[in-house]
Amino acid sequence: MEHFIWLIPLLPLGGAVINGIFGRLLKEKSGWIANLTMFVSFILSLRAFGLVRQGVTFDGNLFEWIVAGKFHAPFGVRVDQLSIIMMLIVTGVGFLIHLYSIGYMHGDPGAGRFFAYLNLFIFAMLMLVMGNNLLLLYLGWEGVGLCSYLLIGFWHEKESASKAGLKAFITNRVGDFGFAIGIFIIFSHLGTIAYSQIFAQTDVLVKAGVVTAASLLLFVGAVGKSAQFPLYVWLPDAMEGPTPVSALIHAATMVTAGVYMVARFNPLFSLSPTTMAVIVSVGTFTAIFAATMALVNKDIKRVLAYSTISQLGYMFIGVGVGAYAAGIFHLMTHAFFKALLFLGAGSVMHAMSNETNIEKMGGLYSKIKITAITFMAAWLAISGIPPFSGFFSKDEILAKAFAYHPIVWVFGTLGALLTSFYMSRLVFVTFFGKSRVEPKVEKHIHESPYVMTIPLMVLAVLAVIGGFVGVPELLGGNNGFEHFLAPVFEGAEANLHFAHVSLGLEYGLMGISVLMALGGIWLAYLMYIRETISADALANRFHRTYTLLYNKYYVDEIYFAFIINPILAFSRWLWNFVDSTVIDGIANLLGKIFILFSYIYRRVQTGYVQSYAAFLVVGVLAILAYYLLQAF
Amino acid sequence: MHGIPISYFLILSAILFSLGVIGVIIRRNVIIVFMSIELMLNAVNLTFVAFSNHLNNIEGQIFVFLVMVVAAAEVAVGLGLIVAMFRLRETVHLDDIRLLKW
């Protein structure tokens, strides 16, 4: 395996370099290079998967990257069951999105730059999931953050896009700060950053009493990267970027990095019940909080953005209660249906001349059938309708959540109801009902080209059947997914204790969540298709709640008032007082001292030969005097 | 001559030399400055001769010849410079010749 494994991340890097240098020359042909690297990486990942399935794992180094005294950072990868799943998702879904982008970015003058950034992102994400030490993880972590910034602000002439890119990067950095400190704590106690050595020495950390601190700080990084409360504010704004970017980075891969990291560090996290409780709380709160905001939003991409934040909350519930395999399972199914939803939204926007307001849509089903049908496949998956993929993964998490603490299950199920409602609302308002499309837009409605619809179709198939790898024993399956990942989570199993839930109860819980999903769809049907319940009347009756939700709980305004503006004011003061007055004053003072001295010394230059002769004589006398006095 | 101790000659020579130095520094007329320079050179000559007599070594007096030659050449060149300067500036007052300051 060691022979070809390095090509998987390095090919996209090469693609990024080529497109970066020759992008302007190549223009849209750069898309073909980017797709080629992705395709080969995917094939190689499949080959590695075949090897892992036979039990062959790999943890080795290509070369020593940094050696500084005792600090030792190799460039190496760990390919085991967990990382191979991530690699397949990144290269597979990534390849489909690259294909789609060829159609989506057609005609854009910056296409070369786009594909360079996209490939660079894949490289960074692969380093994140394949790296075998904390420094490579952090490299990938920062790299994906950078590419996210570059891609969100891709159309940088648009001010809102530029600002959104900056917001994403800065918010991420807040989380990364905590993450870095967590890494420092681990290194200072263990003297190593390699996974293999860290996992073998977790008892050292326990004895030092830093397990909770280190794991909590690592989680802070995850909060920023995976858009959990309170560092989620960048994700809705990130929708300013091109839709393939939203699909790849903000649905399938980058935002899932936090979940991957918690799963990877399960030996550490499972040792701290406190941290796990924090993760579950944050995840649960975020899942509900974001879902409420998706209920009333009118922008198709923003509804999906809040949905992503909410679903990430579910993934954290999964890894938080110790059901690591379930969390990763949901990560995978979510990658399928969320990427599909975003690409579908992009297809809708393509048909609607870039309109994103769902109130200006309606009745599109008959006009863009492929987009609509694939979108609806994803809708059923995310709502948790069996036998679609989302049902199996979400249910797995909810069952384990109940075993952890029933209240988590209650909130999780409530969230499922909200999820199916807002997704159904989105589908019904966009594709069905009477058309509220503006006439001049209506004339141009057309289905997207094959290069865009084929990825939609592939993802739809995955969204439908993707769950079958993890059918629980309850329903007659063999739970293949969980067993496949079991070796990675062995370390944690010893530290976790799952309460026992009876079979009958499990069936009951499953039934309730399906009922909730169906209920959400039914409610949306009543409100938006039959219109027996008027959405506007509801909004008016509860108008204070509605305004609160519509304005996203004013969180952005609160951040501006209490955090950002004070910091800006402080910076301005530092600039005007400390920098202009104090520091410049000191620098100028030094200059003035020299000028003063020069006034004195200037007098030596008289131009008067006799004075020079006088100085000469004085000098000679001085030397003579010195030697004479020495003699005495 | 055994009568006069050498120290008398040396002190005289030192005094003459100092007077010459002071003259070079203080006097404002170029010609006087030149005379002071000559005075310094002659003071040194006196020292050489005094030592030559004291040490019974003729080399001191030979050196005096050399010094005189140098003094003569220097006077020739120097006076040439003064004449040129006078033709330009119409003055021999040193205070007015400050070309080195700019």
Interface residues (C-beta under 8 A of the other chain):
Chain A: Q605 T606 G607 Y608 V609 Q610 Y612 A613 A614 V617
Chain B: V21 V24 I25 I26 V33 L94 D95 I97 R98 L99 L100 K101 W102
